[in-house]
Amino acid sequence: MGVVDDLVAGRAAFERREWAVARDRLVDVPDPGPDDLESLALASYLCADHDTCIRAWQHAFRVRTDAGEMSLAFRDAFWIAFVANTTGNESVAEGWVSRAARMLEAEPEDAVERRYLDIHHMYRHINKGEFPQAFEYAARISEAGRTSGDPNLIGMGVMSEGRLLIYSGRVREGLARLDEAMVGITEGPVSPIVAGHVFCSMIEACQEIGDFRRMTHWVSALTRWCDDQPGLVPFTGQCAVHRAQIMRSQGAYEQALTELGLAVDRYRANGMDPAAGLAMYERGEVLRLRGDHEAAGAAYDEAAAQGHEPQPGLALLWLACGRKSAAVGAVRRLLGEFADPVHRSQVLPAAVEIFLAGTDLVAAEAAADELDRIAESFDTPPLTARALCARGSLTLAAGDANGALPALRRGWQLWQQLGARYDAARARTQIGLAFRALGDEDSAAAELAVARRTFHDLDARADVRAVEALLAPSFPDGLTGREVEVLRLVAAGHTNPQIAVTLFLSEKTVARHLSNIFTKIDVSTRTAAAAYAIEHDLV
């Protein structure tokens, strides 16, 4: 192709959002104008060619600066810093933020360009956990966007307001802001970079608070958005992670693992290895639920190596492996570390379970009380279900089986409505234990049998083994099931030959069973053995 043909083809591919084709055509244009340089930069970013992206935006910046187009040059400096930050080049980003700030020294305080710079200031506060200060910047950004009609500022500002309101506990207000941001990016001419970030932030917020209804809707929208852009690499990894999270909640573990493998590949293709830590953590969660403890531990270790917090999943894995003190220590550390209700809501269900296993009812009750308050504030079905099941388990552990049942049953119903089969089976297991504590063994066995079947269908092997142990008959003094069968027939007056015929055993085997029985229950006659059977309700 000639220069003109490359330029025309590149511009057409850019309009079609065929980013790799646009990059390949525009990169060969020998003397592109600043608008085409910006198109090349954006297309290169969206197909994960970060070197070409930065070079093109830097070139555009120089051309704009030489032409005295300082407002447009500032926007180029902003995007260079933004892209550098998202690709892990913090020092480069800080350098361009400083350069952009110097460019605005003579500009009035209400200049719209200053609000772009505020995006960087806002994220600095977010990274430090300084949410009130970050919210001030977010509100300023969104207001400037509305005043100037700038869709990028509106999208970034309103989305950030929503996330920060949620972190302050104002969940309904926050979700309303996020819905507003999502409407804006689906209707307005927003940069694909901003649109992708708003999509992913919205979905992440929904996952954090357990709003799976919204999450499912926006994951579907994000998937369509990604599919409509051939060659798109950024955001596709996070989209795969979010699809996997939904699959995990529904018990589709094999499909979830496939999506997570795709996510890791996409993150690495985008030069974002640290972001792969999230995918590895989610892989650990799936493997832990399936009872593959060794593989789960390896996944959590990889997540930690990539800089992603492996808790509370790792603490629950430690608990499953019998390391109670390690699990307790981990959740105590997490509860001391996180102050905002969103992060605490993710730790508290695990904390209740771990404290109960460690027989610290006081700590478990404090965690359950706080979880109740947060669940009421968030008003999302999954978190409500977790709070109800935590409360029911705590009440059962305290010896009040009757008091535990209403919360456990309501939690189970919510999990059923959500299609969360694994969590529903866990709730059903607790219901079975409550029935057993009340002396209703038949109902307990029925509940446990359903839970076991669900765990088996999900290939949740550790839970299958745990429920099977609960279903196994428990007899006094170490008697086996076969020995009880023999003892019952002895109590009914049967002779050894009769017992052998009834149980299809040899008389020698019956005699051996009797010898073992007499030793275990410390008797020496058949009459005493019969009395023992009656006394212990074995007949």
Disulfide bonds with the S-S distance in Angstrom:
none
